[in-house]
Amino acid sequence: MVRYAKGAAAMTAALLLSTAAVAQEKRVVTWNADYDPIPLAAAEALIADFEAANPEIDVQLTNFDHEAYKNAIRNFLTADPPDLANWYAANRMRPFVEAGLFADISDVWANNGLNESLASSVLSSTIDGKQYAVPYTYYQWGIYYNRDAYKAAGVDLPGEGGVTWEQFLANCEKFKAAEIDCVTTGSSALWPVAGIFDYLSLRTNGYQFHSDLAAGKISWTSPETRAVFAEFAKLQPYVTANHAAIDWQDAAAIFVQNKAAHYVMGNFAVGVFKEGGMTNDNLGFMVFPEITAGVARAEEAPTDTIHLTSGAKNPDDAKAFLAYVASAEAQSKWNAAVGQLPTNKDATVDPADPFLTAGFQALSTATGGIAQFWDRDADAEYAKAGMEGFQQFLVQPDQLEAILERLEQTRLRLYPQ
C-alpha cells in the first residue's frame, strides 16, 4: 500500500491513519520515503515482490515530496516513528544515529552476508563499528573523456585500467598545446568543483581522512590537507578558465564540442552528453587515477539508504524487508527500473550500457570505501564554505593561505575544539 503525504498537515493525517483493520489479518511494516514517480513505481514493485514471498506481511509506504520529507523526518522519527525510513549514508545519517533515532542493524548485515555482498558500502553504512543502514542504489562519479579530443591532440587513449596521475598530467600538457581544455567544469553553482576536490582528497589521503575532513575533525592547515591542495595545484592550470562563470551544463557543451578532453562528473550527465551529439563511440569513462601509492581506492557514489528506526513497532519483519532490499535479486530489479547501480556486487546491470557496466565494476571493487559527495558528507554551512574555497583556489591559486585560514576559522566556529 502506498499513501501520499504533501506537507506537514498531510503528514500528520497520514501518520494518524489507523492500520488496525489490516493488522488483524497481516503484520504491518510501515515505511516513510520521498520518491519521485519512477523510483516510487520501483518501490511498489519491490513491495509487491516481497509480499508475494511473505503473504503474512503488509508493507505500507507513505511517500512525501523531497522538501517536506527533509523538514519532517526528525519530527516523525521522534513523535511517531515508522518502522523504516529513507535517508542517506555516511555523515548524513550520523546525527540521527547519535540522537538514537536510527537503530543498529548489524545483525541484518551479519545474518545475510552483507559485509561481503555490500563490501564497498560497509564504511559508509557504519558508525562506531555498527551498521545503521541498508544501501540499495547509487551512481558513480569519475572521469568521462572525449575520444575525439584525444585524437585531435594526438594523445593515446586511456587503457582498460585508466592512466596514472603522472600520465594524466602529462596528457594535460599535450591538450593545452592543442588548445583543448584538459578538464572542464562549471562551478557557478559550486558543487561540480567539489567532485574534483573529493577525488583529489580520496586519492591523496584515503576515505577516512576525507570523511573526517568533511566532518570538521581535521584542520585545513594540516600537512595532509595541504598535500591535497598541492595535487590540486598541479591540475589547476588545465581546467576551463571561466568555470566560475558557467554552470555544469555549459561545461557539458564545451565537452561535447571537443573543446575539452575530460569531465569529472556523475553518471547522470551521460544523457546530457548524448543529447549534445556524443555516442558510445566517442564517449569514454575511467576511474580517477591513483595519486598516493598504497591508498585503497575509494569512489564517489551518492548512496540512498533505508534505516530501521529506534521506535519501530515491528522491527523483526522490518529487518526481513531490509534483508530483501539488500539482496542481489531485489537490487537488480530496482536499479534496472531507475537507471542507477545496485550496491550488491552480485547484482546485475544492463550489459548494453557501457557506462553502467563500467560504473558497477568500479564501485563494486572499491576496497577503500564509498564517499557520498562533499555536500552530503559535510553539513550544509560547512559544505558551502568548502566549495567556495575550492572554487576560489581554481581561480586564484596564489590565495591558498588565505583560503585555508578562512576555512580553518569556519571549522573552529562550527566545530569548537
KOLMAR-936008 format. One record per residue (C-alpha): residue number from 1; residue in one letter; x, y, z. Coordinates in steps of 0.001 Angstrom, whole numbers, plus 500000, padded with zeros to 6 digits. Layout:
<pts>
{NUM "A" {X Y Z}}
...
</pts>
This chain:
<pts>
{1 "M" {500000 500000 500000}}
{2 "V" {501255 503493 499167}}
{3 "R" {499983 506640 500841}}
{4 "Y" {500913 510154 499772}}
{5 "A" {501875 512959 502137}}
{6 "K" {502471 516529 500967}}
{7 "G" {503385 518974 503692}}
{8 "A" {503031 518902 507455}}
{9 "A" {499249 518651 507622}}
{10 "A" {499103 515766 505216}}
{11 "M" {501980 514125 507034}}
{12 "T" {500140 514281 510343}}
{13 "A" {496991 512892 508777}}
{14 "A" {498898 510069 507155}}
{15 "L" {500659 509136 510370}}
{16 "L" {497391 509065 512297}}
{17 "L" {495643 506726 509887}}
{18 "S" {494778 503522 511680}}
{19 "T" {496141 500230 510418}}
{20 "A" {494158 498173 512907}}
{21 "A" {491885 496527 510350}}
{22 "V" {494752 495327 508222}}
{23 "A" {496797 494348 511254}}
{24 "Q" {494096 491862 512277}}
{25 "E" {494948 489888 509144}}
{26 "K" {498603 490728 508475}}
{27 "R" {501642 492004 510295}}
{28 "V" {502275 495579 509227}}
{29 "V" {505617 497194 508346}}
{30 "T" {505441 500977 507920}}
{31 "W" {507922 502773 505671}}
{32 "N" {508353 506521 505082}}
{33 "A" {510034 507567 501820}}
{34 "D" {510467 510508 499447}}
{35 "Y" {510350 509087 495934}}
{36 "D" {509817 510713 492566}}
{37 "P" {507416 508837 490232}}
{38 "I" {509923 506429 488644}}
{39 "P" {511565 505204 491883}}
{40 "L" {508134 505148 493529}}
{41 "A" {506955 502680 490903}}
{42 "A" {510101 500635 491573}}
{43 "A" {509324 500710 495307}}
{44 "E" {505781 499496 494657}}
{45 "A" {507166 496596 492612}}
{46 "L" {509679 495831 495366}}
{47 "I" {506901 495710 497957}}
{48 "A" {504758 493502 495728}}
{49 "D" {507574 491012 495262}}
{50 "F" {508332 490905 498977}}
{51 "E" {504683 490496 499924}}
{52 "A" {504244 487702 497377}}
{53 "A" {507006 485785 499146}}
{54 "N" {505758 486852 502602}}
{55 "P" {501946 486992 502365}}
{56 "E" {501603 487421 506125}}
{57 "I" {503330 490839 505973}}
{58 "D" {501812 494099 504712}}
{59 "V" {504377 496802 503855}}
{60 "Q" {502737 500223 503995}}
{61 "L" {504709 503040 502351}}
{62 "T" {503928 506714 502975}}
{63 "N" {505514 508857 500269}}
{64 "F" {506454 512518 500748}}
{65 "D" {507818 515101 498371}}
{66 "H" {511516 515725 498930}}
{67 "E" {511370 519060 500733}}
{68 "A" {508523 518010 503021}}
{69 "Y" {510491 514895 503915}}
{70 "K" {513668 516807 504798}}
{71 "N" {511636 519093 507055}}
{72 "A" {509587 516299 508617}}
{73 "I" {511999 513428 509237}}
{74 "R" {513277 514452 512656}}
{75 "N" {509732 515205 513806}}
{76 "F" {508246 511883 512773}}
{77 "L" {511270 509914 513993}}
{78 "T" {510698 511484 517403}}
{79 "A" {506917 511707 517613}}
{80 "D" {505544 508686 515768}}
{81 "P" {508283 506740 514011}}
{82 "P" {507541 504341 511173}}
{83 "D" {509390 501036 511151}}
{84 "L" {511583 502127 508250}}
{85 "A" {512724 505492 506900}}
{86 "N" {514674 506575 503844}}
{87 "W" {517798 508692 504224}}
{88 "Y" {521441 508771 503147}}
{89 "A" {524686 507055 504108}}
{90 "A" {527832 508100 505992}}
{91 "N" {527939 511504 507698}}
{92 "R" {524380 512322 506601}}
{93 "M" {522985 509576 508834}}
{94 "R" {525302 510342 511767}}
{95 "P" {523059 512947 513502}}
{96 "F" {520149 510501 513583}}
{97 "V" {522369 507693 514837}}
{98 "E" {523886 509881 517565}}
{99 "A" {520411 511077 518561}}
{100 "G" {519316 507461 518990}}
{101 "L" {516718 507677 516196}}
{102 "F" {518189 505054 513826}}
{103 "A" {518656 501536 515158}}
{104 "D" {521668 499240 514950}}
{105 "I" {521095 496625 512226}}
{106 "S" {524452 494881 512436}}
{107 "D" {522542 491608 512841}}
{108 "V" {520895 492094 509433}}
{109 "W" {524333 492557 507903}}
{110 "A" {525867 489580 509719}}
{111 "N" {522961 487175 509147}}
{112 "N" {522730 487910 505424}}
{113 "G" {526396 488095 504460}}
{114 "L" {526165 491789 503637}}
{115 "N" {529715 492558 504699}}
{116 "E" {530694 490555 501631}}
{117 "S" {527931 491343 499137}}
{118 "L" {527814 495054 500062}}
{119 "A" {531558 495244 500740}}
{120 "S" {532129 498609 499061}}
{121 "S" {529424 500216 501231}}
{122 "V" {530499 498860 504620}}
{123 "L" {532349 502020 505672}}
{124 "S" {529580 504382 504586}}
{125 "S" {526973 502273 506425}}
{126 "T" {528970 502004 509650}}
{127 "I" {529349 504295 512648}}
{128 "D" {531499 503248 515602}}
{129 "G" {531723 499698 514326}}
{130 "K" {527974 499144 513888}}
{131 "Q" {525820 499157 510773}}
{132 "Y" {522822 501504 510661}}
{133 "A" {521791 501467 507001}}
{134 "V" {520951 499246 504069}}
{135 "P" {522241 500912 500889}}
{136 "Y" {520342 499870 497795}}
{137 "T" {521164 502288 494990}}
{138 "Y" {523953 504642 493996}}
{139 "Y" {525545 506152 490913}}
{140 "Q" {529184 506610 490060}}
{141 "W" {531282 509683 489613}}
{142 "G" {534509 509511 487680}}
{143 "I" {536245 510901 484610}}
{144 "Y" {534321 510974 481339}}
{145 "Y" {536596 511520 478358}}
{146 "N" {536141 512590 474761}}
{147 "R" {537856 510240 472308}}
{148 "D" {537635 512826 469513}}
{149 "A" {539528 515362 471657}}
{150 "Y" {542204 512751 472292}}
{151 "K" {542530 512149 468558}}
{152 "A" {542691 515866 467803}}
{153 "A" {545524 516349 470294}}
{154 "G" {547378 513208 469243}}
{155 "V" {547099 511679 472715}}
{156 "D" {546869 507928 473255}}
{157 "L" {543525 506788 474671}}
{158 "P" {543432 505508 478259}}
{159 "G" {543903 501781 478672}}
{160 "E" {541425 499477 480367}}
{161 "G" {542794 500446 483782}}
{162 "G" {542866 504163 483015}}
{163 "V" {546097 506141 483391}}
{164 "T" {548484 507085 486164}}
{165 "W" {548306 510546 487721}}
{166 "E" {551642 511413 486144}}
{167 "Q" {550376 510299 482730}}
{168 "F" {547163 512249 483201}}
{169 "L" {549038 515482 483968}}
{170 "A" {551470 514908 481085}}
{171 "N" {548492 514431 478777}}
{172 "C" {547029 517676 480121}}
{173 "E" {550097 519492 478834}}
{174 "K" {549533 517988 475391}}
{175 "F" {545883 519028 475392}}
{176 "K" {546879 522541 476419}}
{177 "A" {549298 522695 473476}}
{178 "A" {546411 521685 471208}}
{179 "E" {544241 524456 472761}}
{180 "I" {541907 521892 474318}}
{181 "D" {540957 522120 477995}}
{182 "C" {542235 519028 479735}}
{183 "V" {539425 519197 482319}}
{184 "T" {536221 521158 482115}}
{185 "T" {533751 522027 484816}}
{186 "G" {531183 524713 485552}}
{187 "S" {531312 525918 489129}}
{188 "S" {528849 528804 489210}}
{189 "A" {526666 526592 491436}}
{190 "L" {529781 525453 493349}}
{191 "W" {529019 521718 493630}}
{192 "P" {530691 520476 490419}}
{193 "V" {534153 521560 491563}}
{194 "A" {533624 519610 494788}}
{195 "G" {533719 516417 492740}}
{196 "I" {537264 517240 491649}}
{197 "F" {538366 518107 495192}}
{198 "D" {536780 514969 496619}}
{199 "Y" {538727 512715 494294}}
{200 "L" {541993 514517 494941}}
{201 "S" {541376 514112 498680}}
{202 "L" {540368 510451 498420}}
{203 "R" {543339 509602 496221}}
{204 "T" {545872 511550 498296}}
{205 "N" {544891 510512 501822}}
{206 "G" {542078 507959 501569}}
{207 "Y" {538449 507604 502619}}
{208 "Q" {538779 508047 506384}}
{209 "F" {540770 511266 506053}}
{210 "H" {538233 512646 503602}}
{211 "S" {535283 511687 505792}}
{212 "D" {536934 513262 508835}}
{213 "L" {537773 516422 506884}}
{214 "A" {534134 516758 505850}}
{215 "A" {533065 516192 509466}}
{216 "G" {535239 519030 510755}}
{217 "K" {537675 516721 512538}}
{218 "I" {540794 517706 510565}}
{219 "S" {542469 521084 510248}}
{220 "W" {542571 522771 506872}}
{221 "T" {546133 523819 507625}}
{222 "S" {547341 520282 508413}}
{223 "P" {550111 518761 506261}}
{224 "E" {547666 516167 504947}}
{225 "T" {545184 518800 503760}}
{226 "R" {547974 520849 502214}}
{227 "A" {549027 517722 500328}}
{228 "V" {545600 517597 498691}}
{229 "F" {545891 521211 497559}}
{230 "A" {549389 520504 496255}}
{231 "E" {547842 517977 493860}}
{232 "F" {545002 520396 493126}}
{233 "A" {547638 522976 492108}}
{234 "K" {549070 520564 489546}}
{235 "L" {545662 520279 487861}}
{236 "Q" {544583 523925 488171}}
{237 "P" {546307 525279 485013}}
{238 "Y" {544455 522799 482836}}
{239 "V" {540869 523462 483962}}
{240 "T" {538469 525563 481861}}
{241 "A" {539440 529128 482755}}
{242 "N" {535959 530659 483085}}
{243 "H" {534448 527770 485067}}
{244 "A" {533238 530091 487836}}
{245 "A" {531007 531931 485359}}
{246 "I" {529302 528875 483845}}
{247 "D" {527129 526027 485111}}
{248 "W" {527718 522322 484677}}
{249 "Q" {525583 522101 481534}}
{250 "D" {527571 524922 479908}}
{251 "A" {530688 522892 480636}}
{252 "A" {528988 519846 479126}}
{253 "A" {528606 521835 475904}}
{254 "I" {532341 522559 475917}}
{255 "F" {532979 518853 476394}}
{256 "V" {530712 517611 473603}}
{257 "Q" {532094 520223 471194}}
{258 "N" {535574 518632 471560}}
{259 "K" {536879 521747 473331}}
{260 "A" {537644 519730 476460}}
{261 "A" {539040 516232 476903}}
{262 "H" {537742 515279 480364}}
{263 "Y" {534851 515999 482685}}
{264 "V" {534804 514873 486322}}
{265 "M" {531094 514269 486743}}
{266 "G" {528345 511882 487819}}
{267 "N" {526757 509328 485527}}
{268 "F" {523543 511373 485324}}
{269 "A" {525407 513606 482849}}
{270 "V" {525684 510873 480203}}
{271 "G" {522198 511707 478945}}
{272 "V" {523209 515355 478528}}
{273 "F" {526384 514373 476678}}
{274 "K" {524369 512201 474303}}
{275 "E" {521734 514879 473783}}
{276 "G" {524647 517041 472663}}
{277 "G" {525598 514521 469998}}
{278 "M" {528050 512169 471700}}
{279 "T" {527715 508402 471343}}
{280 "N" {529265 505335 472920}}
{281 "D" {531848 505527 470147}}
{282 "N" {533409 508809 471252}}
{283 "L" {532454 508952 474944}}
{284 "G" {534560 507027 477444}}
{285 "F" {534767 506559 481202}}
{286 "M" {537650 505857 483565}}
{287 "V" {538228 505945 487302}}
{288 "F" {540183 508835 488767}}
{289 "P" {543908 507967 488777}}
{290 "E" {545802 506778 491839}}
{291 "I" {547851 509550 493456}}
{292 "T" {549363 508123 496645}}
{293 "A" {550587 504561 496143}}
{294 "G" {549026 502107 498556}}
{295 "V" {545954 504192 499411}}
{296 "A" {542957 501888 498908}}
{297 "R" {540779 503077 496030}}
{298 "A" {537659 504850 497263}}
{299 "E" {534980 506130 494919}}
{300 "E" {532410 508898 494917}}
{301 "A" {528904 507461 494710}}
{302 "P" {525980 509244 496403}}
{303 "T" {524068 506419 498078}}
{304 "D" {520426 506117 499066}}
{305 "T" {519686 504064 502157}}
{306 "I" {516834 502642 504228}}
{307 "H" {517027 502633 508028}}
{308 "L" {515323 500809 510848}}
{309 "T" {514038 503389 513303}}
{310 "S" {514660 503022 517004}}
{311 "G" {510931 503352 517621}}
{312 "A" {509927 500635 515151}}
{313 "K" {506814 498767 516238}}
{314 "N" {507582 495696 514114}}
{315 "P" {511379 495502 513937}}
{316 "D" {511557 491797 513106}}
{317 "D" {509518 491993 509902}}
{318 "A" {511142 495329 509052}}
{319 "K" {514532 493596 509229}}
{320 "A" {513237 490855 506938}}
{321 "F" {512266 493529 504422}}
{322 "L" {515668 495208 504746}}
{323 "A" {517363 491880 504049}}
{324 "Y" {515265 491556 500891}}
{325 "V" {516130 495111 499805}}
{326 "A" {519813 494218 500195}}
{327 "S" {519543 491109 498020}}
{328 "A" {521038 490883 494541}}
{329 "E" {517657 489990 493071}}
{330 "A" {515818 492983 494511}}
{331 "Q" {518616 495434 493730}}
{332 "S" {518990 494238 490136}}
{333 "K" {515295 494815 489502}}
{334 "W" {515115 498143 491339}}
{335 "N" {518107 499697 489638}}
{336 "A" {517141 498465 486196}}
{337 "A" {513901 500410 486665}}
{338 "V" {515566 503646 487799}}
{339 "G" {518739 503540 485679}}
{340 "Q" {521186 503501 488596}}
{341 "L" {523578 500992 490116}}
{342 "P" {522973 498269 492720}}
{343 "T" {525205 498298 495790}}
{344 "N" {525159 494483 495920}}
{345 "K" {528198 493252 493962}}
{346 "D" {526335 490075 492973}}
{347 "A" {523529 492019 491275}}
{348 "T" {523413 492648 487537}}
{349 "V" {523267 495720 485311}}
{350 "D" {522355 496204 481677}}
{351 "P" {525355 494887 479712}}
{352 "A" {524342 497067 476757}}
{353 "D" {525090 500233 478747}}
{354 "P" {528891 500635 478895}}
{355 "F" {528721 503406 481498}}
{356 "L" {526538 501471 483930}}
{357 "T" {528761 498454 483381}}
{358 "A" {531958 500436 483977}}
{359 "G" {530468 502198 486991}}
{360 "F" {529250 498947 488546}}
{361 "Q" {532693 497422 488128}}
{362 "A" {534402 500486 489600}}
{363 "L" {532133 500731 492634}}
{364 "S" {531867 497015 493357}}
{365 "T" {535645 496709 493509}}
{366 "A" {536314 499865 495532}}
{367 "T" {538042 498453 498609}}
{368 "G" {538679 501892 500100}}
{369 "G" {535054 502894 500673}}
{370 "I" {532308 504974 499069}}
{371 "A" {532209 508732 499650}}
{372 "Q" {528880 510497 499305}}
{373 "F" {529954 513814 497713}}
{374 "W" {531123 516855 499625}}
{375 "D" {527712 518454 500120}}
{376 "R" {526342 515201 501527}}
{377 "D" {529376 514296 503618}}
{378 "A" {529584 517777 505193}}
{379 "D" {526891 519781 506973}}
{380 "A" {525261 522445 504804}}
{381 "E" {527120 525564 506050}}
{382 "Y" {530459 523780 506195}}
{383 "A" {529902 522250 502763}}
{384 "K" {529183 525646 501216}}
{385 "A" {532272 527204 502791}}
{386 "G" {534400 524362 501491}}
{387 "M" {533038 524588 497957}}
{388 "E" {533580 528350 497901}}
{389 "G" {537179 527667 498856}}
{390 "F" {537630 525014 496157}}
{391 "Q" {536219 527338 493529}}
{392 "Q" {538374 530262 494615}}
{393 "F" {541513 528119 494588}}
{394 "L" {540874 527125 490975}}
{395 "V" {540571 530837 490108}}
{396 "Q" {543206 532223 492481}}
{397 "P" {545699 529519 493464}}
{398 "D" {548022 532185 494838}}
{399 "Q" {545436 532822 497584}}
{400 "L" {545855 529341 499098}}
{401 "E" {546964 530548 502527}}
{402 "A" {544029 532941 502849}}
{403 "I" {541623 530239 501678}}
{404 "L" {542924 527665 504144}}
{405 "E" {542900 530138 507014}}
{406 "R" {539299 531152 506253}}
{407 "L" {538212 527506 506076}}
{408 "E" {540021 526742 509328}}
{409 "Q" {538268 529629 511096}}
{410 "T" {534942 528327 509785}}
{411 "R" {535793 524860 511080}}
{412 "L" {536662 526140 514547}}
{413 "R" {533456 528183 514676}}
{414 "L" {531214 525312 513612}}
{415 "Y" {533121 522610 515466}}
{416 "P" {534568 524191 518656}}
{417 "Q" {537574 522273 519911}}
</pts>
